[in-house]
């Protein structure tokens, strides 16, 4: 992606969630590709708010929280057409079948010729109406009420990945937030 953007004469910076000490970035891209470590939620939100475009190159994300967060910030986000991305992406135009299509669409967005602005704004409006915290909390509260009835077994949460992942990915943040809410209703067992 960086090679294609350079070839197109674009001046760009790509922020990546990686430890700067361990990120292997070619010398000719050190000014363009910036490993920002694993910032806390507030710092990550600030970085996303300052971006012109989000790229999710993940092939395994479930919900993909950063995709949702950037869309809430009104940012265009390109992601691969895998997993739950089709359910979360604001508009199908932002789905990419492969890296070449992602490069082509990124170039178009950065040139101001991506998805029609009014169509993107409508898609973001629809996304925000669907993916609200109040709807999520209502669904969660309904489930928690069912799960915390007397006589039901304890809630057991497998946090293996959250305990070993040094990053602050969407999956880890969702696990942490969900478990914090669970503790308000019951005493989950973390394994």
N, C-alpha and C positions, 0 to 999 in steps of 0.2 A: 504494500500500500504506500509506504514511504517512497519507494523507488518510482512508482507511477506518479505520485504527487510532485516529486522533484522533476521528473521528465516533463510534466505539464507546466513547469515554471511556477508552481505554487510555493509561497512562503507559508510554512505551517509549523505547528508544534503538536506533537502527539504525547499526551500524558498517559503513562501506563502504571498500573498498580503492580509495582515490583520493588524489591529492595535495591536501592542504588548500588550497594556494594556487590551485589550478585548479578545485576543485569548486564548481559553481554550485548552492548550496542556498538555497531561498527563506528569507527572514528568519524567517518564522513556524515554520520547521522547524530552525533552527540549533541548538536545544537538543536536538532529537531525532535528527537525522541527523549523524553524526560521521565525517568522513573521517579514517582512521587512517594514511594514507600506504601504504607498502608494507613492512610489518614483516618481519623475518627469520622463519625457521621457528618458533623458540622463542616469540617474541612473538605470532605468529599463533596458535599452539597455546593460549597462555594466554588470548587473547581468545575463542577458540572455546569453551574450557572454561568461561568465565564466562557464556556466552550461554544463554538459555532456548530459543532456536529458531534454526535456520539457514534462510536463504532463498537459494536459488540461482536467480537470474533469468537465467542464461546460456541462450542458445539455440544455442550452438555447442560447448560443452565435449565433449571426447571421454570420457575416464574420469571427470573431475571429482573431483580429489583432495580439495578441501575438503569435498565431500559425504561421501566415505569417511572423512576424518579426523574430522568431527563425529559421524558414526555410531559410530566407534571410541570417542569420548568419551561415548557414550550419549545424544547429543542428537537430538531430532527435527529432521529437515531436509526442507523442502519444495523440490521442483524441478519443472521442466516435463517433460512426458512426451516428450522428444526425445533424439536421440543415444543414448549409452550409459546414460543415466540409469535406464531400466528394469532394466538389468543390475546396476547399482551400488546403487540405493536399497534400503534394508533391507526395506521393505514397500510394495506397490503403492499403499496408501492415501496415501502421501506424494507421489505423482506428481500433478501438476496439469495440466489441459488448457489453462488460460488464467489470466490475472491475477486474474479474479474468483474462480475456484475457489481460487487460492492465498490470497487475502484471507480467504475464508470458512474455509479450513482453519487459517490462522494464527490467526484469532480464536478458533476452537475450541480449538486447542492452548494458547493463552495463557489461556483460561478454564478449562482443565483438562478439556475434554470432547472431546479429539482421539481418536486411535486408543486402544482399550482398553489399559490399562497392561501387562497380562500378555501381550497379543498383541504389543505393541511390544517388550517385553523378550525374547520368544522370537525375534522378527525380528532384533533386534540380536545375540542369541546366534548365530543361524544365519549372519548376515552376518560376524561375527567368526571363525566356523569356516571360512568360505569364503575371505575376504580376509585371509590371514595373510602376514606377511613371509617366513616359512619356506617356504610354498608358492610364493610369488613368486620367491624366491631360487633354489629348486630348479628351477623352470621356466627361469629366466634362466641358471642354471649349465649346464643341459642344452643350451640354445641356444648359449651361449658356447663350450662345448666343441666343438660342431659347427662354429661359425664360425671358431674359431681353430686349426683343423687346418693343419699345414704344407701349403703349396701353394695355399691358398685366397686369394682377393683380400683386400686390406685392408678393414676396416670404415670406411665413410665416413658421417659423421653431419652432416646438414644442421641447423645451429643458427641459421639466419637469424632466426627469430622470437625465440629465446632471446637473441640478441645485440641485438635492437632493442627488445624489450619492457621498459619501465621498471618494470613491475609484478612481483609475485612470485606469479603465478597457479600453479595446479596443473600446467599443461602445462610451464611453465618449470621448476618444482621437480622434476618427474619427469625432464625432459631432463637437468637438472644431476645428479641422483642416479644416473640410469642411466649417464651418461657417466663419472661418477666410478668406478662399478663396472666399466665396460668397460675403463678404464685399468689395472685390476688384472690383466686377462687378456691384453690386447693393446695395440697402439699405434694407436688409431683416428685417422682423419684428420677434423678438424673443418672444415667449409666453411660 
